[in-house]
Amino acid sequence: MVENRPWLTVASHAVLIVGVVVIILPLYVAFIGATQTQDAMLHVPIPLTPGNQLWVNLRTLLFTGAGGGADAPPVWLMLFNSLVMALGIALGKIAISIIAAYAVVYFSFPFRMTCFWAIFVTLMLPVEVRILPTYKVVADLGLLNSYGGLILPLIASATATFLFRQFFLTVPDELTEAARIDGAGPVRFFLHILLPLSRTPIAALLVIQFIYGWNQYLWPLIITTKQNYYTVVMAVSRIAVVGDSIAQWNLVMALALLATVPPVLVVVFLQRQFVKGLVETEK
């Protein structure tokens, strides 16, 4: 029986309200800035009510360029690059991890668990730690300034492999035996039984890995020297840091808003599968 404690209800709601305010306030400031002119953003204090320049700023970013200059690539191209990179990383991580977990769980071969723990240990080696050798390999393969160079070094995931392994361990052995009796080989068992059962963890990992790929900054910054391969996260930094000139903060805020739209849409449309994939225990 849950005790009725009004003070506890008030306290928990207060914590939730504070959390919402902390999260929403930066987004509100970005929205306000995106609706203002450059002159309005230079006044102190900045306006706290929306202006009428939102569509003008968005049109400038999408079709003229992130810096408003003739040499700046349009933001729609950077959004496309970020989308390709995020989807490539997410789908690549899921594909490689689910196959690796399938091999570890359902096949018996020498040093099977040694291979699994070797994969798991790579959690301690993020891309920032191995960035120099990774860059050398990508450069030797001629993948600089390419989508392959943006995606391939980041598609291995020990976390996803571990999660898929734990999920496969919960699949009843009777299901495996039934599939074997019906004549299903390893490939058919994987494609027709395990993959349909893995929809919820796949959806959960797709959300996590898409946001991971979308938010990448250091790796694209290092391997891209051509503006045609810039990502939108790089664009936010580049137009905010302009040296001796004054940053166009209205465009910076509008670009920050644009950069948040795809991850938010992915979370909104996959939130039910995301939560279900993380908390579901009955398979």
C-alpha positions as CSV (number, residue, x, y, z in Angstrom):
1,M,0.0,0.0,0.0
2,V,1.4,3.4,-1.0
3,E,1.1,6.0,1.7
4,N,-0.5,9.3,0.9
5,R,2.0,12.0,1.7
6,P,0.9,15.4,0.2
7,W,4.3,17.0,1.0
8,L,6.1,14.3,-1.0
9,T,3.8,14.8,-4.0
10,V,4.5,18.6,-3.8
11,A,8.2,18.1,-3.5
12,S,8.4,15.6,-6.5
13,H,6.3,17.9,-8.7
14,A,8.5,20.8,-7.7
15,V,11.6,18.9,-8.7
16,L,10.0,18.0,-12.1
17,I,9.0,21.6,-12.7
18,V,12.6,22.8,-12.0
19,G,13.9,20.2,-14.3
20,V,11.6,21.2,-17.1
21,V,12.5,24.9,-16.7
22,V,16.2,24.1,-16.8
23,I,15.7,22.1,-20.0
24,I,13.2,24.5,-21.7
25,L,14.9,27.8,-20.8
26,P,17.9,27.5,-23.2
27,L,15.5,26.3,-26.0
28,Y,13.3,29.3,-25.3
29,V,16.2,31.7,-25.5
30,A,17.4,30.1,-28.7
31,F,13.9,30.5,-30.2
32,I,13.7,34.1,-29.1
33,G,17.1,34.8,-30.7
34,A,16.1,33.1,-33.9
35,T,13.1,35.5,-34.3
36,Q,15.2,38.7,-33.8
37,T,17.4,40.8,-36.0
38,Q,21.1,41.2,-35.5
39,D,20.7,44.7,-34.0
40,A,18.1,43.5,-31.5
41,M,20.4,40.7,-30.4
42,L,23.2,43.2,-29.7
43,H,21.2,45.1,-27.2
44,V,21.5,44.4,-23.5
45,P,19.4,42.8,-22.2
46,I,18.3,40.7,-25.1
47,P,14.6,40.6,-26.0
48,L,12.5,38.1,-24.1
49,T,9.5,38.2,-26.5
50,P,9.4,36.7,-30.0
51,G,10.2,38.9,-33.0
52,N,9.1,38.6,-36.6
53,Q,12.4,37.5,-38.3
54,L,12.2,33.8,-37.8
55,W,11.4,32.8,-41.4
56,V,13.9,35.4,-42.7
57,N,16.7,33.9,-40.6
58,L,15.7,30.3,-41.5
59,R,15.6,31.2,-45.2
60,T,19.0,32.8,-45.0
61,L,20.5,29.8,-43.4
62,L,18.9,27.1,-45.5
63,F,19.6,28.7,-48.9
64,T,22.2,31.4,-48.6
65,G,24.7,30.0,-46.1
66,A,25.5,29.5,-42.5
67,G,27.5,32.7,-42.4
68,G,25.3,34.6,-44.8
69,G,28.2,34.9,-47.3
70,A,28.6,33.7,-50.8
71,D,31.3,31.1,-49.9
72,A,29.3,29.6,-47.0
73,P,27.6,26.3,-47.8
74,P,23.8,26.2,-47.4
75,V,22.6,24.7,-44.1
76,W,20.3,22.2,-46.0
77,L,23.5,20.5,-47.2
78,M,25.0,20.4,-43.7
79,L,21.7,18.9,-42.4
80,F,21.9,16.3,-45.1
81,N,25.5,15.5,-44.3
82,S,24.6,15.1,-40.6
83,L,21.6,12.9,-41.5
84,V,23.7,10.6,-43.6
85,M,26.3,10.4,-40.9
86,A,23.9,9.8,-38.1
87,L,21.9,7.2,-40.0
88,G,25.0,5.5,-41.3
89,I,26.5,5.2,-37.8
90,A,23.2,4.1,-36.2
91,L,22.4,1.4,-38.8
92,G,26.1,0.3,-39.0
93,K,26.4,-0.1,-35.3
94,I,23.1,-2.1,-35.1
95,A,24.0,-4.4,-38.0
96,I,27.5,-5.2,-36.8
97,S,26.6,-5.5,-33.1
98,I,23.6,-7.8,-33.7
99,I,25.6,-10.1,-35.9
100,A,28.5,-10.2,-33.4
101,A,26.1,-10.9,-30.5
102,Y,24.4,-13.6,-32.5
103,A,27.8,-15.3,-33.1
104,V,28.8,-15.0,-29.5
105,V,25.6,-16.5,-28.1
106,Y,24.6,-19.1,-30.6
107,F,27.9,-20.4,-32.0
108,S,30.6,-22.4,-30.2
109,F,34.1,-21.6,-31.3
110,P,37.5,-21.3,-29.6
111,F,38.0,-18.2,-27.5
112,R,34.4,-17.2,-27.9
113,M,34.2,-15.3,-24.6
114,T,37.7,-13.9,-25.0
115,C,36.5,-12.3,-28.2
116,F,33.4,-10.9,-26.5
117,W,35.4,-9.4,-23.6
118,A,37.9,-8.0,-26.0
119,I,35.0,-6.2,-27.7
120,F,33.7,-5.1,-24.3
121,V,37.0,-3.7,-23.2
122,T,36.9,-1.3,-26.1
123,L,34.4,0.7,-24.1
124,M,37.5,2.2,-22.4
125,L,38.8,3.4,-25.8
126,P,36.5,6.1,-27.2
127,V,37.3,7.7,-30.5
128,E,39.0,10.7,-28.8
129,V,41.6,8.3,-27.3
130,R,42.5,6.5,-30.6
131,I,41.9,9.5,-32.9
132,L,45.5,9.7,-34.3
133,P,45.8,6.1,-35.4
134,T,42.2,6.2,-36.7
135,Y,42.9,9.3,-38.7
136,K,46.1,7.6,-40.1
137,V,44.1,4.6,-41.3
138,V,41.3,6.7,-42.8
139,A,43.9,8.9,-44.6
140,D,45.8,5.9,-46.0
141,L,42.5,4.5,-47.3
142,G,41.7,7.7,-49.1
143,L,38.5,8.3,-47.1
144,L,39.1,11.9,-46.0
145,N,36.3,14.2,-47.1
146,S,33.9,11.4,-47.7
147,Y,30.8,9.9,-46.1
148,G,32.7,6.6,-45.7
149,G,35.4,8.5,-43.6
150,L,32.7,10.1,-41.5
151,I,30.8,6.8,-40.8
152,L,33.1,3.7,-40.9
153,P,35.4,4.5,-38.0
154,L,32.4,5.0,-35.6
155,I,30.2,2.0,-36.5
156,A,31.8,-0.5,-34.0
157,S,29.9,-0.5,-30.7
158,A,30.7,-2.6,-27.7
159,T,27.6,-1.3,-25.9
160,A,25.2,-2.4,-28.6
161,T,26.9,-5.8,-28.8
162,F,26.5,-6.2,-25.0
163,L,22.9,-5.2,-25.1
164,F,22.0,-7.6,-28.0
165,R,23.9,-10.4,-26.3
166,Q,21.9,-9.9,-23.1
167,F,18.7,-9.9,-25.1
168,F,19.6,-13.1,-27.0
169,L,20.4,-14.8,-23.7
170,T,16.7,-14.3,-22.6
171,V,15.3,-16.0,-25.7
172,P,14.1,-19.5,-24.6
173,D,16.1,-22.5,-25.6
174,E,12.9,-24.2,-26.6
175,L,12.5,-21.7,-29.4
176,T,15.9,-22.5,-30.8
177,E,15.2,-26.2,-30.6
178,A,11.9,-25.8,-32.3
179,A,13.5,-23.9,-35.1
180,R,16.2,-26.6,-35.5
181,I,13.5,-29.3,-35.6
182,D,11.6,-27.4,-38.3
183,G,14.8,-27.4,-40.4
184,A,15.7,-23.7,-40.0
185,G,19.4,-23.1,-40.5
186,P,21.4,-20.4,-38.7
187,V,20.6,-17.7,-41.3
188,R,16.9,-18.4,-41.4
189,F,16.7,-18.6,-37.6
190,F,18.4,-15.2,-37.4
191,L,16.3,-13.5,-40.1
192,H,12.9,-15.0,-39.4
193,I,13.0,-15.4,-35.6
194,L,15.6,-13.3,-33.8
195,L,15.3,-10.2,-35.9
196,P,11.5,-9.9,-35.4
197,L,12.0,-10.5,-31.7
198,S,14.6,-7.8,-31.6
199,R,12.5,-4.9,-32.9
200,T,12.2,-3.1,-29.6
201,P,15.9,-3.2,-28.6
202,I,16.8,-2.2,-32.2
203,A,14.4,0.8,-31.9
204,A,16.0,1.8,-28.6
205,L,19.5,1.5,-29.9
206,L,18.5,3.4,-33.1
207,V,17.5,6.4,-31.1
208,I,20.6,6.3,-28.9
209,Q,23.0,5.8,-31.8
210,F,21.3,8.3,-34.1
211,I,21.7,11.0,-31.5
212,Y,25.3,9.9,-30.9
213,G,26.1,10.2,-34.6
214,W,24.2,13.5,-35.0
215,N,26.1,15.1,-32.1
216,Q,29.6,14.1,-33.4
217,Y,31.9,17.2,-33.6
218,L,35.5,16.3,-33.1
219,W,35.8,13.5,-35.7
220,P,34.1,15.4,-38.6
221,L,36.1,18.5,-37.7
222,I,39.4,16.5,-38.2
223,I,38.7,14.6,-41.4
224,T,36.7,17.2,-43.4
225,T,38.5,20.1,-45.1
226,K,35.9,20.6,-47.8
227,Q,32.8,22.6,-46.9
228,N,30.6,20.1,-48.9
229,Y,31.1,17.6,-46.1
230,Y,30.6,19.9,-43.1
231,T,28.0,18.8,-40.6
232,V,25.4,21.1,-38.9
233,V,27.1,20.7,-35.5
234,M,30.3,22.0,-37.0
235,A,28.4,24.9,-38.6
236,V,27.1,26.1,-35.2
237,S,30.6,26.4,-33.9
238,R,31.9,28.0,-37.0
239,I,29.4,30.8,-37.2
240,A,29.5,31.5,-33.4
241,V,33.3,31.9,-33.5
242,V,34.2,34.6,-36.0
243,G,37.4,36.1,-34.6
244,D,37.4,39.9,-34.5
245,S,34.0,40.4,-36.2
246,I,30.7,40.2,-34.4
247,A,28.8,36.9,-34.6
248,Q,25.4,37.0,-36.1
249,W,23.6,35.7,-33.0
250,N,20.2,35.6,-34.6
251,L,21.6,33.1,-37.2
252,V,23.4,31.2,-34.5
253,M,20.2,30.7,-32.6
254,A,18.2,29.8,-35.7
255,L,20.9,27.2,-36.6
256,A,20.9,25.8,-33.1
257,L,17.1,25.3,-33.4
258,L,17.5,23.6,-36.8
259,A,20.1,21.3,-35.4
260,T,17.8,20.1,-32.7
261,V,14.9,19.3,-34.9
262,P,15.9,15.8,-36.4
263,P,17.0,14.3,-33.0
264,V,13.8,15.5,-31.4
265,L,11.7,14.0,-34.3
266,V,13.5,10.7,-33.9
267,V,12.8,10.6,-30.2
268,V,9.2,11.7,-30.6
269,F,8.3,9.1,-33.2
270,L,10.2,6.3,-31.6
271,Q,9.7,7.1,-27.9
272,R,7.3,4.2,-27.2
273,Q,9.6,1.7,-28.8
274,F,12.6,3.3,-27.1
275,V,11.1,3.0,-23.6
276,K,9.8,-0.4,-24.3
277,G,13.2,-1.6,-25.5
278,L,14.9,-0.4,-22.4
279,V,12.5,-1.7,-19.8
280,E,10.8,-4.7,-21.3
281,T,11.8,-7.9,-19.6
282,E,9.2,-10.4,-20.9
283,K,10.3,-11.7,-24.3
